[in-house]
Amino acid sequence: MIELENVAYSYGGGALLSEISLKLAPGSFHFLTGPSGAGKTTLLKLCYGALLPTSGEVLLFGDSVSQLERDDIAVLRRRMGVVHQDCRFLDHLSVSENIALPLNVSGRPAEAARDDLTELMAWVGLTHRAAALPPELSGGERQRAALARAVIMSPDVVLADEPTGNVDWEMSQRLLRLLVELNKMGKTVLIATHDLSLIRAAKSQVQARVLRIANRRVQLAGADL
Amino acid sequence: MRRIDLKRLLLGDKNADRVVPPSGFTAQLTLFAAAAMAFLAVFAMALSLASGRLAARWGDELARSSTIRIVAPLDQRSAQTEAALQILETTAGVAYARALDAAEQQALLAPWFGADLDLQALPVPQLIEVIEEDIGFDAAGLRLRLAAEVPGAILDDHSRWRAPLVAAANRLRLLGWISAVLLGASVAAMVTLAANAALAANAQVIAVLRLVGATDRYIAQAFIRRFTLRALGGALVGTVLAMMAVSLLPEASDTAGFLTGLGFQGWQWFLPFLIPLLCALVALVATGAAAQRALKRLA
Protein backbone atom coordinates (compact mmCIF):
# COMPACT_ATOMS: atom_id res chain seq x y z
CA MET A 1 0.00 0.00 0.00
CA ILE A 2 2.61 2.53 1.16
CA GLU A 3 6.19 1.35 1.17
CA LEU A 4 9.44 3.16 1.88
CA GLU A 5 12.62 1.41 0.81
CA ASN A 6 15.89 2.67 2.23
CA VAL A 7 14.64 6.24 2.03
CA ALA A 8 16.76 9.26 2.95
CA TYR A 9 15.67 12.86 3.01
CA SER A 10 17.93 15.89 3.29
CA TYR A 11 17.05 19.54 3.49
CA GLY A 12 19.42 22.50 3.34
CA GLY A 13 22.45 20.23 3.26
CA GLY A 14 21.52 18.38 6.45
CA ALA A 15 20.16 14.83 6.56
CA LEU A 16 16.78 14.69 8.30
CA LEU A 17 16.01 11.04 7.69
CA SER A 18 18.14 8.16 6.50
CA GLU A 19 17.86 4.42 5.87
CA ILE A 20 14.11 4.44 6.41
CA SER A 21 12.35 1.25 5.39
CA LEU A 22 8.70 1.00 6.24
CA LYS A 23 5.72 -0.90 4.95
CA LEU A 24 2.13 -0.02 5.79
CA ALA A 25 0.15 -3.17 5.15
CA PRO A 26 -3.59 -2.98 4.43
CA GLY A 27 -5.65 -2.76 7.61
CA SER A 28 -2.67 -2.14 9.89
CA PHE A 29 -2.51 0.50 12.63
CA HIS A 30 0.73 2.36 13.30
CA PHE A 31 1.91 5.03 15.65
CA LEU A 32 4.95 7.09 14.74
CA THR A 33 6.51 8.76 17.71
CA GLY A 34 9.62 10.67 18.58
CA PRO A 35 10.63 14.02 20.02
CA SER A 36 9.67 17.29 18.35
CA GLY A 37 11.85 17.94 15.31
CA ALA A 38 12.74 14.27 14.92
CA GLY A 39 11.17 14.16 11.45
CA LYS A 40 7.68 12.73 12.06
CA THR A 41 5.95 15.28 9.83
CA THR A 42 8.63 14.89 7.15
CA LEU A 43 8.16 11.12 7.15
CA LEU A 44 4.40 11.55 6.89
CA LYS A 45 4.84 13.92 3.96
CA LEU A 46 7.05 11.36 2.25
CA CYS A 47 4.25 8.82 2.82
CA TYR A 48 1.68 10.89 0.96
CA GLY A 49 3.99 12.19 -1.76
CA ALA A 50 4.17 15.81 -0.62
CA LEU A 51 7.95 15.40 -0.47
CA LEU A 52 10.19 13.37 -2.71
CA PRO A 53 12.97 11.31 -1.14
CA THR A 54 16.57 12.42 -1.65
CA SER A 55 17.43 8.76 -2.16
CA GLY A 56 15.64 5.45 -1.88
CA GLU A 57 12.17 4.78 -3.11
CA VAL A 58 8.66 5.55 -1.92
CA LEU A 59 5.95 3.35 -3.40
CA LEU A 60 2.35 4.53 -3.27
CA PHE A 61 -0.02 1.73 -4.17
CA GLY A 62 2.78 0.12 -6.15
CA ASP A 63 3.94 3.23 -8.02
CA SER A 64 7.24 4.95 -7.32
CA VAL A 65 6.60 8.63 -6.53
CA SER A 66 9.85 9.62 -8.22
CA GLN A 67 8.48 8.31 -11.52
CA LEU A 68 5.11 10.04 -11.21
CA GLU A 69 3.95 13.45 -12.39
CA ARG A 70 2.62 15.86 -9.77
CA ASP A 71 -0.93 15.38 -11.03
CA ASP A 72 -0.57 11.59 -10.85
CA ILE A 73 0.50 11.87 -7.21
CA ALA A 74 -2.48 14.15 -6.56
CA VAL A 75 -4.82 11.51 -7.98
CA LEU A 76 -3.21 8.80 -5.82
CA ARG A 77 -3.60 11.08 -2.80
CA ARG A 78 -7.37 10.74 -3.14
CA ARG A 79 -6.88 7.19 -1.85
CA MET A 80 -5.23 8.63 1.27
CA GLY A 81 -6.84 10.76 3.94
CA VAL A 82 -4.52 13.25 5.61
CA VAL A 83 -5.20 15.00 8.91
CA HIS A 84 -2.88 17.85 9.86
CA GLN A 85 -2.29 19.20 13.33
CA ASP A 86 -3.29 22.67 12.11
CA CYS A 87 -6.15 21.16 10.08
CA ARG A 88 -5.78 23.53 7.10
CA PHE A 89 -9.20 24.57 5.90
CA LEU A 90 -10.41 27.02 3.29
CA ASP A 91 -11.72 29.67 5.65
CA HIS A 92 -14.16 31.16 3.14
CA LEU A 93 -16.02 27.87 2.76
CA SER A 94 -18.41 26.39 5.32
CA VAL A 95 -17.49 23.32 7.36
CA SER A 96 -19.62 21.04 5.17
CA GLU A 97 -18.10 22.51 1.98
CA ASN A 98 -14.62 21.93 3.41
CA ILE A 99 -15.46 18.35 4.26
CA ALA A 100 -16.85 17.85 0.73
CA LEU A 101 -13.76 19.43 -0.87
CA PRO A 102 -12.06 16.10 -1.80
CA LEU A 103 -15.25 15.13 -3.66
CA ASN A 104 -15.21 18.38 -5.63
CA VAL A 105 -11.57 18.22 -6.64
CA SER A 106 -11.98 14.63 -7.80
CA GLY A 107 -14.93 15.62 -10.00
CA ARG A 108 -17.58 13.84 -7.95
CA PRO A 109 -20.58 16.10 -7.47
CA ALA A 110 -21.20 16.77 -3.78
CA GLU A 111 -24.95 16.49 -4.43
CA ALA A 112 -24.54 12.82 -5.31
CA ALA A 113 -22.68 12.21 -2.07
CA ARG A 114 -25.07 14.26 0.07
CA ASP A 115 -26.12 11.21 2.14
CA ASP A 116 -22.49 10.23 2.74
CA LEU A 117 -21.74 13.78 3.83
CA THR A 118 -24.71 13.90 6.21
CA GLU A 119 -23.76 10.56 7.69
CA LEU A 120 -20.14 11.61 8.06
CA MET A 121 -21.04 14.90 9.72
CA ALA A 122 -23.15 12.97 12.21
CA TRP A 123 -20.34 10.44 12.78
CA VAL A 124 -17.93 13.18 13.84
CA GLY A 125 -20.69 15.04 15.72
CA LEU A 126 -20.65 18.19 13.60
CA THR A 127 -24.12 18.17 12.06
CA HIS A 128 -25.07 21.30 13.96
CA ARG A 129 -21.91 23.09 12.74
CA ALA A 130 -22.32 22.31 9.02
CA ALA A 131 -22.90 25.93 7.98
CA ALA A 132 -20.26 27.43 10.27
CA LEU A 133 -17.00 28.80 8.94
CA PRO A 134 -13.77 27.07 10.09
CA PRO A 135 -12.54 30.00 12.22
CA GLU A 136 -15.74 29.69 14.27
CA LEU A 137 -14.91 26.10 15.33
CA SER A 138 -13.21 25.00 18.54
CA GLY A 139 -9.93 23.04 18.39
CA GLY A 140 -11.73 19.72 18.84
CA GLU A 141 -14.34 20.53 16.25
CA ARG A 142 -11.63 21.50 13.76
CA GLN A 143 -9.84 18.18 14.29
CA ARG A 144 -13.06 16.23 13.82
CA ALA A 145 -13.88 18.21 10.68
CA ALA A 146 -10.38 17.50 9.36
CA LEU A 147 -10.88 13.81 10.07
CA ALA A 148 -14.24 13.84 8.28
CA ARG A 149 -12.64 15.53 5.26
CA ALA A 150 -9.84 12.95 5.31
CA VAL A 151 -12.24 10.00 5.12
CA ILE A 152 -15.04 11.30 2.88
CA MET A 153 -13.46 9.66 -0.18
CA SER A 154 -13.37 6.39 1.75
CA PRO A 155 -9.56 6.23 1.46
CA ASP A 156 -7.50 3.10 1.94
CA VAL A 157 -5.08 4.87 4.28
CA VAL A 158 -5.51 7.58 6.92
CA LEU A 159 -2.40 9.55 7.86
CA ALA A 160 -2.75 11.83 10.87
CA ASP A 161 -0.11 14.28 12.04
CA GLU A 162 -0.50 15.11 15.74
CA PRO A 163 -4.29 14.91 15.47
CA THR A 164 -4.69 15.44 19.20
CA GLY A 165 -2.07 18.15 19.55
CA ASN A 166 -4.50 21.00 20.17
CA VAL A 167 -7.31 19.30 22.06
CA ASP A 168 -7.97 18.23 25.63
CA TRP A 169 -7.74 14.67 26.90
CA GLU A 170 -11.43 13.94 26.51
CA MET A 171 -11.45 15.13 22.90
CA SER A 172 -8.23 13.25 22.10
CA GLN A 173 -9.89 10.04 23.32
CA ARG A 174 -12.89 10.76 21.13
CA LEU A 175 -10.67 11.30 18.10
CA LEU A 176 -8.73 8.14 18.89
CA ARG A 177 -11.98 6.16 19.04
CA LEU A 178 -12.91 7.49 15.59
CA LEU A 179 -9.53 6.48 14.17
CA VAL A 180 -9.76 3.03 15.74
CA GLU A 181 -13.25 2.69 14.29
CA LEU A 182 -11.84 3.51 10.85
CA ASN A 183 -9.17 0.85 11.29
CA LYS A 184 -11.85 -1.68 12.19
CA MET A 185 -13.52 -0.80 8.88
CA GLY A 186 -10.33 -1.99 7.18
CA LYS A 187 -8.49 1.30 6.76
CA THR A 188 -4.77 1.50 7.31
CA VAL A 189 -3.98 4.14 9.94
CA LEU A 190 -0.71 5.91 10.69
CA ILE A 191 -0.70 8.46 13.49
CA ALA A 192 2.33 10.64 14.15
CA THR A 193 2.29 11.81 17.75
CA HIS A 194 4.59 12.61 20.61
CA ASP A 195 1.73 11.97 23.04
CA LEU A 196 2.65 8.64 24.69
CA SER A 197 -0.53 8.56 26.77
CA LEU A 198 -2.51 8.45 23.50
CA ILE A 199 -0.49 5.44 22.39
CA ARG A 200 -1.04 3.70 25.72
CA ALA A 201 -4.74 4.38 25.53
CA ALA A 202 -4.90 3.00 21.99
CA LYS A 203 -3.20 -0.25 22.92
CA SER A 204 -6.26 -1.35 24.84
CA GLN A 205 -8.46 -0.79 21.78
CA VAL A 206 -6.40 -1.89 18.80
CA GLN A 207 -3.36 -3.89 17.89
CA ALA A 208 -0.97 -1.10 17.02
CA ARG A 209 2.59 -1.14 15.87
CA VAL A 210 4.61 1.67 17.43
CA LEU A 211 7.54 3.12 15.52
CA ARG A 212 9.98 5.59 16.94
CA ILE A 213 12.20 8.01 15.05
CA ALA A 214 15.59 8.37 16.65
CA ASN A 215 18.87 9.48 15.14
CA ARG A 216 17.17 10.01 11.75
CA ARG A 217 16.11 6.36 11.62
CA VAL A 218 12.89 4.51 12.34
CA GLN A 219 12.93 1.68 14.83
CA LEU A 220 10.28 -0.44 16.42
CA ALA A 221 9.53 0.94 19.88
CA GLY A 222 10.09 -1.29 22.89
CA ALA A 223 7.72 -2.52 25.55
CA ASP A 224 8.32 0.63 27.62
CA LEU A 225 5.44 2.22 25.75
CA MET B 1 0.75 21.18 -16.06
CA ARG B 2 -0.97 19.37 -18.88
CA ARG B 3 -3.51 20.81 -21.26
CA ILE B 4 -6.33 22.90 -19.90
CA ASP B 5 -9.78 21.32 -20.01
CA LEU B 6 -11.45 23.88 -22.30
CA LYS B 7 -14.93 22.45 -21.86
CA ARG B 8 -14.72 22.74 -18.09
CA LEU B 9 -13.14 26.18 -18.46
CA LEU B 10 -15.99 27.45 -20.62
CA LEU B 11 -18.88 25.79 -18.86
CA GLY B 12 -17.47 26.32 -15.41
CA ASP B 13 -17.84 24.31 -12.25
CA LYS B 14 -19.75 25.97 -9.45
CA ASN B 15 -17.78 24.16 -6.77
CA ALA B 16 -14.41 24.70 -8.44
CA ASP B 17 -15.18 28.40 -8.83
CA ARG B 18 -15.73 28.66 -5.08
CA VAL B 19 -12.37 27.24 -4.02
CA VAL B 20 -10.54 30.45 -4.93
CA PRO B 21 -11.47 33.05 -2.31
CA PRO B 22 -12.98 36.28 -3.62
CA SER B 23 -10.28 38.94 -3.66
CA GLY B 24 -12.46 42.07 -3.40
CA PHE B 25 -10.47 45.16 -4.24
CA THR B 26 -8.01 43.34 -6.54
CA ALA B 27 -10.95 41.93 -8.50
CA GLN B 28 -12.44 45.40 -8.93
CA LEU B 29 -9.09 46.78 -10.09
CA THR B 30 -8.74 43.99 -12.65
CA LEU B 31 -12.25 44.69 -13.94
CA PHE B 32 -11.57 48.42 -14.13
CA ALA B 33 -8.21 47.99 -15.88
CA ALA B 34 -9.70 45.58 -18.44
CA ALA B 35 -12.58 47.99 -19.07
CA ALA B 36 -10.23 50.96 -19.49
CA MET B 37 -7.92 49.05 -21.84
CA ALA B 38 -10.84 47.87 -23.96
CA PHE B 39 -12.24 51.41 -24.10
CA LEU B 40 -8.90 52.72 -25.37
CA ALA B 41 -8.50 49.78 -27.75
CA VAL B 42 -11.84 50.59 -29.39
CA PHE B 43 -10.66 54.15 -30.02
CA ALA B 44 -7.33 52.93 -31.34
CA MET B 45 -9.22 50.61 -33.65
CA ALA B 46 -11.54 53.41 -34.79
CA LEU B 47 -8.58 55.71 -35.43
CA SER B 48 -6.76 53.01 -37.34
CA LEU B 49 -9.75 52.14 -39.51
CA ALA B 50 -10.51 55.82 -40.21
CA SER B 51 -6.88 56.44 -41.16
CA GLY B 52 -7.02 53.44 -43.45
CA ARG B 53 -10.13 54.78 -45.16
CA LEU B 54 -8.54 58.20 -45.53
CA ALA B 55 -5.33 56.79 -46.98
CA ALA B 56 -7.33 54.71 -49.42
CA ARG B 57 -9.45 57.68 -50.45
CA TRP B 58 -6.50 59.99 -50.93
CA GLY B 59 -4.54 57.26 -52.60
CA ASP B 60 -7.27 56.16 -55.02
CA GLU B 61 -9.37 59.19 -55.77
CA LEU B 62 -6.78 61.97 -55.80
CA ALA B 63 -4.28 59.87 -57.64
CA ARG B 64 -6.71 59.65 -60.55
CA SER B 65 -7.28 63.39 -60.92
CA SER B 66 -5.08 66.30 -61.94
CA THR B 67 -5.55 69.99 -62.58
CA ILE B 68 -4.19 72.25 -65.29
CA ARG B 69 -4.11 75.97 -64.58
CA ILE B 70 -4.04 78.34 -67.54
CA VAL B 71 -2.34 81.51 -66.39
CA ALA B 72 -2.46 83.77 -69.43
CA PRO B 73 -3.60 87.26 -70.32
CA LEU B 74 -7.38 87.46 -70.54
CA ASP B 75 -7.42 87.73 -74.37
CA GLN B 76 -5.34 84.55 -74.78
CA ARG B 77 -6.98 82.48 -72.08
CA SER B 78 -9.68 80.88 -74.24
CA ALA B 79 -7.28 79.96 -77.01
CA GLN B 80 -4.78 78.45 -74.62
CA THR B 81 -7.55 76.56 -72.83
CA GLU B 82 -8.76 75.14 -76.11
CA ALA B 83 -5.21 74.20 -77.08
CA ALA B 84 -4.65 72.46 -73.76
CA LEU B 85 -7.89 70.49 -74.12
CA GLN B 86 -6.84 69.37 -77.60
CA ILE B 87 -3.51 68.14 -76.25
CA LEU B 88 -5.30 66.28 -73.48
CA GLU B 89 -7.64 64.61 -75.98
CA THR B 90 -4.62 63.05 -77.68
CA THR B 91 -2.76 62.16 -74.49
CA ALA B 92 -2.71 58.47 -73.64
CA GLY B 93 -4.04 57.68 -70.16
CA VAL B 94 -6.36 60.67 -69.95
CA ALA B 95 -9.94 59.49 -69.60
CA TYR B 96 -11.64 62.81 -69.52
CA ALA B 97 -10.78 66.53 -69.39
CA ARG B 98 -12.95 69.60 -69.18
CA ALA B 99 -12.60 73.28 -68.38
CA LEU B 100 -14.42 74.42 -65.27
CA ASP B 101 -17.04 77.03 -66.03
CA ALA B 102 -17.24 80.38 -64.27
CA ALA B 103 -19.86 79.19 -61.76
CA GLU B 104 -17.73 76.21 -60.69
CA GLN B 105 -14.63 78.38 -60.29
CA GLN B 106 -16.65 80.88 -58.31
CA ALA B 107 -17.92 78.08 -56.03
CA LEU B 108 -14.34 76.97 -55.40
CA LEU B 109 -13.33 80.48 -54.35
CA ALA B 110 -16.49 81.27 -52.42
CA PRO B 111 -15.21 80.00 -49.05
CA TRP B 112 -12.46 82.64 -49.20
CA PHE B 113 -13.94 85.54 -51.21
CA GLY B 114 -17.68 85.13 -50.74
CA ALA B 115 -20.41 84.18 -53.20
CA ASP B 116 -20.55 87.62 -54.88
CA LEU B 117 -17.06 87.44 -56.34
CA ASP B 118 -16.64 88.95 -59.83
CA LEU B 119 -14.16 86.62 -61.54
CA GLN B 120 -13.51 89.15 -64.27
CA ALA B 121 -12.15 91.61 -61.70
CA LEU B 122 -9.47 89.16 -60.51
CA PRO B 123 -6.60 87.52 -62.38
CA VAL B 124 -8.01 84.06 -61.66
CA PRO B 125 -6.51 81.32 -63.84
CA GLN B 126 -8.76 79.03 -65.88
CA LEU B 127 -8.85 75.50 -64.37
CA ILE B 128 -9.04 72.29 -66.36
CA GLU B 129 -10.01 69.10 -64.52
CA VAL B 130 -8.24 66.00 -65.81
CA ILE B 131 -9.45 62.49 -64.91
CA GLU B 132 -6.99 59.69 -65.59
CA GLU B 133 -7.55 56.18 -66.75
CA ASP B 134 -6.39 53.38 -64.45
CA ILE B 135 -3.04 53.18 -66.21
CA GLY B 136 -2.44 56.92 -65.64
CA PHE B 137 -0.64 59.29 -68.01
CA ASP B 138 2.94 60.34 -68.50
CA ALA B 139 3.01 63.56 -66.44
CA ALA B 140 6.54 64.55 -67.55
CA GLY B 141 5.69 64.11 -71.24
CA LEU B 142 2.46 66.09 -70.86
CA ARG B 143 4.35 68.92 -69.14
CA LEU B 144 6.78 69.11 -72.03
CA ARG B 145 3.98 69.24 -74.62
CA LEU B 146 2.11 71.88 -72.65
CA ALA B 147 5.29 73.97 -72.24
CA ALA B 148 5.81 73.86 -76.00
CA GLU B 149 2.25 74.57 -77.13
CA VAL B 150 0.46 76.23 -74.19
CA PRO B 151 2.99 78.49 -72.43
CA GLY B 152 0.51 79.57 -69.73
CA ALA B 153 -0.41 75.98 -68.69
CA ILE B 154 0.74 74.53 -65.40
CA LEU B 155 0.04 70.85 -64.70
CA ASP B 156 -0.59 69.90 -61.07
CA ASP B 157 -0.94 66.12 -60.67
CA HIS B 158 -1.37 66.49 -56.86
CA SER B 159 1.61 64.24 -56.20
CA ARG B 160 3.44 67.00 -54.30
CA TRP B 161 0.95 67.09 -51.47
CA ARG B 162 -0.85 63.75 -51.95
CA ALA B 163 2.16 61.52 -51.24
CA PRO B 164 2.97 62.92 -47.77
CA LEU B 165 -0.74 62.89 -46.85
CA VAL B 166 -1.13 59.25 -47.83
CA ALA B 167 2.09 58.43 -45.97
CA ALA B 168 0.82 60.29 -42.89
CA ALA B 169 -2.52 58.48 -43.00
CA ASN B 170 -0.77 55.13 -43.34
CA ARG B 171 1.51 55.99 -40.41
CA LEU B 172 -1.54 56.93 -38.37
CA ARG B 173 -3.16 53.62 -39.21
CA LEU B 174 0.00 51.76 -38.20
CA LEU B 175 0.14 53.72 -34.94
CA GLY B 176 -3.46 52.77 -34.27
CA TRP B 177 -2.70 49.07 -34.65
CA ILE B 178 0.51 49.38 -32.61
CA SER B 179 -1.53 51.06 -29.87
CA ALA B 180 -4.03 48.19 -29.96
CA VAL B 181 -1.22 45.63 -29.68
CA LEU B 182 0.36 47.59 -26.80
CA LEU B 183 -2.99 47.72 -25.06
CA GLY B 184 -3.28 43.95 -25.46
CA ALA B 185 0.20 43.53 -24.00
CA SER B 186 -0.79 45.82 -21.12
CA VAL B 187 -3.81 43.62 -20.44
CA ALA B 188 -1.49 40.59 -20.38
CA ALA B 189 0.92 42.34 -17.99
CA MET B 190 -1.88 43.55 -15.73
CA VAL B 191 -3.54 40.14 -15.57
CA THR B 192 -0.20 38.42 -14.98
CA LEU B 193 0.53 40.75 -12.06
CA ALA B 194 -2.93 40.27 -10.60
CA ALA B 195 -2.80 36.49 -11.09
CA ASN B 196 0.67 36.29 -9.53
CA ALA B 197 -0.52 38.32 -6.56
CA ALA B 198 -3.61 36.13 -6.19
CA LEU B 199 -1.60 32.92 -6.48
CA ALA B 200 0.95 34.15 -3.93
CA ALA B 201 -1.78 35.31 -1.55
CA ASN B 202 -3.51 31.95 -1.89
CA ALA B 203 -0.50 29.70 -1.30
CA GLN B 204 -2.33 28.28 1.72
CA VAL B 205 -5.41 27.56 -0.38
CA ILE B 206 -3.25 25.78 -2.94
CA ALA B 207 -1.62 23.72 -0.17
CA VAL B 208 -5.05 22.67 1.13
CA LEU B 209 -6.26 21.78 -2.36
CA ARG B 210 -3.18 19.66 -2.97
CA LEU B 211 -3.64 17.98 0.38
CA VAL B 212 -7.11 16.78 -0.62
CA GLY B 213 -5.98 15.50 -4.01
CA ALA B 214 -6.46 18.46 -6.36
CA THR B 215 -4.37 18.26 -9.51
CA ASP B 216 -2.39 21.25 -10.75
CA ARG B 217 -4.76 21.40 -13.70
CA TYR B 218 -7.78 21.72 -11.42
CA ILE B 219 -6.11 24.45 -9.33
CA ALA B 220 -4.85 26.35 -12.39
CA GLN B 221 -8.27 26.21 -14.02
CA ALA B 222 -9.94 27.68 -10.97
CA PHE B 223 -7.62 30.70 -11.17
CA ILE B 224 -7.62 30.92 -14.97
CA ARG B 225 -11.41 30.90 -15.11
CA ARG B 226 -11.62 33.58 -12.43
CA PHE B 227 -9.25 35.96 -14.23
CA THR B 228 -10.51 35.18 -17.73
CA LEU B 229 -14.07 35.96 -16.72
CA ARG B 230 -12.97 39.16 -15.00
CA ALA B 231 -11.05 40.33 -18.08
CA LEU B 232 -13.94 39.35 -20.36
CA GLY B 233 -16.51 41.15 -18.21
CA GLY B 234 -14.41 44.29 -17.78
CA ALA B 235 -13.49 44.42 -21.47
CA LEU B 236 -17.11 43.93 -22.50
CA VAL B 237 -18.20 46.89 -20.39
CA GLY B 238 -15.32 49.04 -21.72
CA THR B 239 -16.08 48.06 -25.33
CA VAL B 240 -19.78 48.84 -25.07
CA LEU B 241 -19.08 52.21 -23.45
CA ALA B 242 -16.48 53.07 -26.11
CA MET B 243 -18.85 52.07 -28.92
CA MET B 244 -21.52 54.31 -27.45
CA ALA B 245 -18.99 57.15 -27.32
CA VAL B 246 -17.88 56.49 -30.92
CA SER B 247 -21.50 56.43 -32.10
CA LEU B 248 -21.95 59.89 -30.62
CA LEU B 249 -19.10 61.33 -32.70
CA PRO B 250 -20.22 63.55 -35.62
CA GLU B 251 -20.73 61.65 -38.85
CA ALA B 252 -18.24 62.00 -41.67
CA SER B 253 -18.77 64.96 -43.96
CA ASP B 254 -16.81 66.34 -46.89
CA THR B 255 -16.59 69.82 -45.42
CA ALA B 256 -15.58 68.97 -41.87
CA GLY B 257 -12.52 66.88 -42.76
CA PHE B 258 -10.85 63.97 -41.03
CA LEU B 259 -12.06 64.45 -37.43
CA THR B 260 -15.69 63.80 -38.31
CA GLY B 261 -14.96 60.45 -39.95
CA LEU B 262 -13.58 58.65 -36.88
CA GLY B 263 -16.43 56.20 -36.36
CA PHE B 264 -16.94 52.72 -37.71
CA GLN B 265 -18.73 52.08 -40.98
CA GLY B 266 -20.96 49.14 -41.90
CA TRP B 267 -19.55 45.78 -40.90
CA GLN B 268 -16.76 47.52 -38.98
CA TRP B 269 -19.21 48.00 -36.10
CA PHE B 270 -18.80 44.27 -35.37
CA LEU B 271 -15.00 44.48 -35.11
CA PRO B 272 -14.85 45.97 -31.57
CA PHE B 273 -16.60 42.86 -30.23
CA LEU B 274 -13.37 41.01 -30.95
CA ILE B 275 -11.67 43.08 -28.25
CA PRO B 276 -13.36 41.42 -25.21
CA LEU B 277 -12.70 38.00 -26.74
CA LEU B 278 -9.04 38.89 -27.33
CA CYS B 279 -8.81 40.29 -23.78
CA ALA B 280 -10.22 37.03 -22.42
CA LEU B 281 -7.79 35.03 -24.56
CA VAL B 282 -4.87 37.15 -23.37
CA ALA B 283 -6.03 36.73 -19.75
CA LEU B 284 -6.37 32.98 -20.23
CA VAL B 285 -2.85 32.61 -21.59
CA ALA B 286 -1.32 35.05 -19.06
CA THR B 287 -3.02 33.43 -16.06
CA GLY B 288 -2.18 29.97 -17.36
CA ALA B 289 1.51 30.86 -17.59
CA ALA B 290 1.45 32.55 -14.15
CA ALA B 291 -0.33 29.57 -12.60
CA GLN B 292 2.10 27.13 -14.14
CA ARG B 293 5.06 29.04 -12.70
CA ALA B 294 3.45 29.51 -9.29
CA LEU B 295 2.34 25.89 -8.94
CA LYS B 296 5.81 24.69 -9.86
CA ARG B 297 7.33 27.07 -7.33
CA LEU B 298 4.90 26.02 -4.60
CA ALA B 299 5.36 22.28 -5.24
Contacts between the chains, C-beta under 8 A, distances in Angstrom:
chain1	res1	chain2	res2	distance
A	50	B	210	7.4
A	50	B	211	7.7
A	70	B	215	7.7
A	70	B	216	5.6
A	70	B	295	7.9
A	70	B	299	6.0
A	71	B	1	7.8
A	71	B	2	6.8
A	71	B	215	4.0
A	71	B	216	5.6
A	71	B	217	6.2
A	74	B	210	6.4
A	74	B	213	5.4
A	74	B	214	6.1
A	74	B	215	4.5
A	74	B	216	7.3
A	75	B	213	6.8
A	75	B	215	6.7
A	77	B	210	7.7
A	77	B	211	7.6
A	77	B	212	7.7
A	77	B	213	4.4
A	78	B	212	7.9
A	78	B	213	3.8
A	82	B	211	5.6
A	82	B	212	7.9
A	84	B	211	7.3
A	88	B	204	7.3
A	88	B	207	6.6
A	88	B	208	4.8
A	88	B	211	6.2
A	89	B	208	6.8
A	90	B	19	6.5
A	90	B	21	7.3
A	90	B	205	5.9
A	90	B	208	5.7
A	91	B	21	7.8
A	92	B	18	8.0
A	92	B	21	4.4
A	92	B	22	7.2
A	93	B	18	6.5
A	93	B	19	7.5
A	97	B	18	7.2
A	100	B	15	8.0
A	101	B	19	7.4
A	101	B	208	7.6
A	101	B	209	7.6
A	101	B	212	5.1
A	102	B	212	4.3
A	102	B	213	5.7
A	104	B	13	7.9
A	104	B	15	4.1
A	104	B	16	6.6
A	104	B	19	7.2
A	105	B	16	7.9
A	105	B	19	7.8
A	105	B	209	6.2
A	105	B	212	5.8
A	105	B	213	5.6
A	105	B	214	3.9
A	105	B	215	7.6
A	105	B	218	5.6
A	106	B	213	6.0
A	109	B	15	7.8
A	110	B	15	6.5
A	149	B	212	6.7
A	153	B	213	7.4
